[in-house]
Amino acid sequence: MNKVQGISFFDRYLSVWVALCIGAGIAVGKYLPQVPELLNRWEYANVSLPIAVLIWVMIFPMMLKIDFGSVLNAVKMPNGLMITLSVNWLIKPFTMFGIAWLFFFVLYKAFMPTELASEYLAGAVLLGAAPCTAMVFVWSHLTKGDPAYTLVQVALNDLVILIAFVPIVSLLLGIGGILIPWKTLLLSVVLFVVIPLAMSVITRKLLVYRKGLPYFEHTFIPRFKSTTIVGLLLTLIIIFSFQGEIILKNPITILLLAIPLILQTFLIFFIAYGWAYKWKLAHRIAAPAALIGASNFFELAVAVAIMLFGFDSGATLTTVVGVLVEVPVMLALVKYANGSAHKFI
């Protein structure tokens, strides 16, 4: 795939920008240690104020694109939605926990302290409990997925996150022996899902009412085209200004974390894609149904990891590695989906 149509320059090379930001963050932490020290003071109730602002900058533009009125059309595509909701919420979080536990506590046991393995497990669980909300529009477009179906499944998953994310994360982290304060976890969902979601719904309704849908979709939303990526990259620089010393002492950590995350991505894709094939769904439904679970709402995962465990935690590092590997792995799955489209109706 030499040239990827339908994906912006920044999105196409997201992993490159992430890698550069890792380097920039490590350099800041090593040569300007007063910067992370200063940022560490700007927090309230365990919430980093700079990170909170950047997370809102990332999430708000994504949620503006979602028309929650489209959920009413869900009855027209029940099979595809049954697959994506089942895989995303009844399978994915638990397979992520199982794979992460196997790697961090069994396969890596000889060279990974138990406490650190627990933090890595927590980060993996946060990724597994947050299916994609924004980039799936790109993946769907690249596979010629049904835009209406993609919109409905994203809207439904965002609504499910409101009620399912906290219980699932609490359950799995409890099984893993990690104590999570419910109040902190609930506050993180309110801050990084409920508030931006409410703001986006209100903004969308007001602008569509006053200036019309064409203005909203073709003039207003494009103004935020690079906002999400810029917010993400700035967040990563801050995170790695805290993580730099850990990585410099053990650079192979990134690879060790990436392996189970990549394995989980392929597993979830093929479960959903194979299920869609068995049910004889059209490829325009099967592809986005499989891709939404394979990718992650990493903005939410990063935000919650920082809030629960801190900048310099293994949990936060795991969620960031999820960002690093996501784009190249998802593009490989897009290529596979396009190459196998002839097998579907």
Summary of the structure (lengths in Angstrom):
residues: 345
radius of gyration: 19.4
end to end distance: 24.1
largest distance: 62.1
contacts: 1236
relative contact order: 0.19
helix: 82%
strand: 2%
